[in-house]
Every structure is written in structure tokens, then in C-alpha cells.
């Protein structure tokens, strides 16, 4: 099993994928997907054990600069993070 880190700096897309085999079963999946849009970090998917939004806050990124893009727009107001 291996991790693949994908950086698309031109379009500000960043992913971490797991790829490999478990016997005869193919494993492929996105672990983390982040985008930078309008100077905000959009978390499109977070399959990590340690929630990446909390880690970003601990590193000094303000909550108003983090959007939980995996939540519907009408629910984001309840997350404590940016809505867009």
C-alpha cells in the first residue's frame, strides 16, 4: 500500500490517495482533498483520523479561512467555520 500526494499548484487542488493491493482486492481511495479558493482552504473530503480542520487551526489558520466543503452550503453556518 502506498500514499500518493497530488499537488496541482496551477489550480490549487491537493489530494492524498491510498493505492495498492490487499491480496486480490484493489485498494484506491481519496484520504484528503483540499482546494484553495478565494484565499480560503476548502476541505472537500477528510478521511483522516485526526481532523485536518482542527490541525489547520492549531497551525494558525483562522476558522473564518476554512470552509468545510463536504457540508451542504445551508448547513455550514452551524460548523463554526466559514460558509464560503
N, C-alpha and C positions, 0 to 999 in steps of 0.2 A: 504494500500500500504506500502511496506517496501523496504528498501535498503538492499542488500546483498553485503558484501565486501568479495572478494575471494582472498586469498593470496596463491600462490604456490611458496614458497621460494626455493624449490629444483630446480625448472625450471625457476624461475624469471618471473612468469606471475602474473599479478594483475588486478582484474576487480571489477567494481562496477555495479551491476544489480538492476533494479527495478522489483519487483514481487508483484502481488496482483490481486485484482478484482475491476472492476468498474461495479457494478450491475452484469449482466450476462456475461460480457466481461472479459476474462482473459488477464491480463497485464503481460508481461515478456519482458524485453529488456535490452541490454547492454547500460550503460551510459558512461562507461570509460573502456578502456583496454590498459594497459601499459605492456611492456616487458623490461627487462634489457638484452641487448645483447652486447657483446664485450665492456663492461663498458659504454654503451650509453643507454639512455632512448628512447625506441621506442614507440611512440604513435600510437597504432594500430587503435584506434577508440576514438573519443572525441565527445560526445553528450552533453557536459556541456554548460551552458550559458556563463560562464567565461572560456575562452580558457585555457586549462591546460598548454600548452606550454608557454604562457606568464606568468602564475603563477610560473612555474618552473624557468624561467629566473629571475623573481623578487626574488625568494628564493636563487638565486646564482648559478643555474646550467647554465653553458655556452651554448650558442646556438649550438656550434660545438659538444656538447654531447647530443643533442636532435635530433631524426630522426622522421619526420612526415611519419610514415609507411603507412598511408592511402593514400598518394600520390604515383602515379607511379614513379618508380626509375628515369625515364628520366625527370620528372618534379621537382624533389626535389631540383635541383640546383637553382631554382628560388624562393625557400621558405625563404631563409635567415637562414636556419637551416642545420644540417648535411645531407649528401646524403646517408650515410650508416655507 
